[in-house]
Amino acid sequence: PTRIREIAQWTRYFFKTEPLIYQGVSLNAEFPITGFRNLCADKKIQDYFDELAFDVVNLPKLLQFVSLEYNKLGNAYVNGKWDEGEGRWSGFQCLNPDYVEVEATPFADRPILSLDPDDGLRRIIKEKSPRELYDQLDPTIIEYVSKGKKVPLSDIQIEIQSGHQLADGTETIEKKDLTFPQVWHLANKNSPYEAYGTSPIYACLKALIYKDLIRQTQFSIARRHWKPIKVIKVGDDKNRANAATFKSVQQKLMEASSTNEGWFIWHNYLTIDYVGSAGHLVPMDRELDWVNNEIYAALGINKSMIMGESVNYASANVGLQILINRYIRFQQMLSEFIKEYIYKPVAKVQEFYKTNDSGKQELIIPDIEWGMMRMRDDVQQKTLLQALQGKGLISKRTLLTYVDIDFDREKELIAKEKKEEREQKLKEKFEDKKTSTSLSTPKEKGGAEPEFGLDLGGGEEAGGKAPAAGGPAAEAPTPPAAEAPAGGGAAPLELNI
């Protein structure tokens, strides 16, 4: 096939029916888009774009379809729906590549996209039924389809107003006209001047057709194995059988085969043989191995990743490194697409600006970060990153991102745990102090607990009385008996509380 729509039909067919194609394309589509997240220095702006990406437009699900269409058909068309009231996108859809036409030239910056309506869309607009679907259609689409024309996939044009307060206190209103695309074309192009992308399956299309022919041949052989041809010979060179004998033999064989206990008795001039394919099979192992290797090469995948076979480590590791580099380039393309066509218009409308070092207004757009692709457990890489982080050459965020741990979440959890530990220690200290005081405090007769303390200024002691105002000091309480140290002198004062 050479036409775009016909190529897409063939690639869809082999994607659905060929196990290697299905697993290889799915692998190339799923691995690069894991762990999608936004990164922005401004926490409020990051929260805004996180809500937009995960709660409003469900960007991870959109990336799944875009990646699958890109790796399966080589073309992905994303149509955005703009909410003028909120000033941001409200949803996205992937258009069918079979009905999108592209006109491009190397001398123009952007191609012209148009939609060729399919029979289902024409029927809905002509019959206005189902009404639920008809009411959801854009009036521009209804107008062009009703006239039998192709629908131009034009840009979105909106007007925004921003107020600025001058030095004298007056406020000026500035109007801006913004124009940005509504439909984007992500293409796997072999050349920059091509209008359409090329499916990776197209490179192994001849091998797939050849494999299909081999499969049909094997089907015929398999049928011949379990249902061989019966050859019945009646008579020999000396005893020729006539037509009546042939008819009689045929009738008796049919009667014998109709029952499990049937008998067929005839004279010795009858032989029955079964002719099958045993001994006449053509070995196809080498042919199938060649076809499968063609598929692996076209999709750029390693046989060990699909089949799980044990192969040479060095060869498998080289293929894996090449595949990871391809995935990284694909991630970079998706990051540029999200930042330029999805986030940038929203940031302009919402006026997310900051003043840079040169004093100019700079648009704030979140960066895109992807989770590490876990196709291997590289202990040496982890050890190296830990050593670099210990020397302060990389950040803790980079290290935790490699092991697929959310840095911000762990930071909040650590702070929460430290707070809980401090509260627990204070609580334990208070309980220990309370228990120690209640166990070590002696009680006077009558149950009253005396106050304790050493008042060197003449305050009340245990067993003593406070002096009257202006009166002589009370006698100090008699300390517990203690023997005087050898050599004379007063015994040391002991205060037991």
Protein Blocks (a to p, Z undefined) as FASTA:
>chain_A
ZZfklmmmmmmmmmmmmmklmmmmmmmmmmmmgoiacddfblklmmmmmmmmmmmnomml
mmmmmmmmmmmnopacddddddfknopafbdcdddfklcccdddfkbfbdcddddddfkl
mmmmmnopafklmmmpcfklmmmmmnopacdddddddddddddddfkopacddddddddd
fbdcddddfbfkbmbdcdfklmmmmmmmmmmmmmmmmmmmmmmmmmccddddeddfklcc
dfklmmmmmmmmmmmmmpmkbccdddfkbccddddfehiaccfklmmmmmmmmmmmmnop
afklmnopacdfklmmmmmmmmmmmmmmmmmmmmmmmmmmmmmmmmmmnopacddfkopa
cddddddddddddfbccfklmmmmmmmmmnopacfklmmmmnopafklmmmmmmmmmmmm
mmmmmmmmmmmmmmmmmmmpccdehhiacdedddfkopacehiacddehiacdddddddd
ddddehiajddddddZZ
